Amino acid sequence: MDPKLLDILVCPVCKGPLDYRREAHELVCRPCRLAYAIRDGIPVMLADEARELTPDEAQQ
């Protein structure tokens, strides 16, 4: 994932910062408890396609 791209991407729901989880290939918004998949190096920044985090995942 390009570090410059990570600097400008925000959560499409709350406009908050995202955490990059390399091993899961996801960008995570902790306040919204959503994870956005990264497919073929491209973040899928659609709220409808985001995965809800479990309570344990949200605390990581």
Backbone torsions as a table, in degrees:
resi	resn	phi	psi	omega
1	MET	NA	131.2	-178.8
2	ASP	-69.1	122.5	-179.6
3	PRO	-58.2	-33.6	178.3
4	LYS	-65.7	-37.9	178.3
5	LEU	-67.2	-40.7	178.7
6	LEU	-61.4	-32.5	-179.8
7	ASP	-68.2	-28.6	-175.5
8	ILE	-102.2	-16.6	-179.9
9	LEU	-74.8	138.9	174.9
10	VAL	-133.9	165.0	177.0
11	CYS	-63.4	130.0	179.4
12	PRO	-70.0	-16.2	-178.8
13	VAL	-86.8	-54.2	-173.9
14	CYS	-109.8	-5.4	-178.0
15	LYS	65.6	20.1	179.5
16	GLY	-87.2	172.4	-179.3
17	PRO	-70.2	156.9	179.8
18	LEU	-118.1	144.6	174.4
19	ASP	-100.6	134.3	178.6
20	TYR	-90.7	121.5	176.1
21	ARG	-109.8	94.9	-173.3
22	ARG	-57.4	-48.2	-175.0
23	GLU	-66.7	-27.0	179.1
24	ALA	-94.7	-7.6	-176.6
25	HIS	55.8	52.4	-177.9
26	GLU	-141.2	155.7	167.4
27	LEU	-110.5	129.7	-171.5
28	VAL	-116.7	133.0	171.6
29	CYS	-106.1	109.8	-178.1
30	ARG	-67.5	-45.0	-179.3
31	PRO	-59.6	-39.1	-179.9
32	CYS	-86.3	-13.6	-177.1
33	ARG	57.6	46.7	179.5
34	LEU	-124.7	147.3	176.3
35	ALA	-122.2	127.6	180.0
36	TYR	-103.9	124.6	-177.5
37	ALA	-70.0	152.1	171.6
38	ILE	-114.7	114.7	-177.8
39	ARG	-114.8	124.6	-179.4
40	ASP	53.2	37.0	178.1
41	GLY	81.1	4.4	-177.9
42	ILE	-116.2	121.8	178.1
43	PRO	-69.3	134.2	177.1
44	VAL	-95.7	96.2	-171.9
45	MET	-96.4	49.3	178.4
46	LEU	-110.9	123.5	-178.5
47	ALA	-59.2	-34.6	179.8
48	ASP	-66.0	-24.2	-178.6
49	GLU	-100.5	-2.2	-178.8
50	ALA	-72.7	152.0	178.2
51	ARG	-101.2	135.4	176.1
52	GLU	-75.3	136.0	178.4
53	LEU	-79.3	146.9	172.6
54	THR	-75.4	161.9	177.5
55	PRO	-55.3	-38.1	178.4
56	ASP	-65.6	-42.6	179.7
57	GLU	-65.0	-37.1	-178.1
58	ALA	-64.9	-24.5	-178.2
59	GLN	-88.9	-11.2	-177.3
60	GLN	-73.2	NA	NA
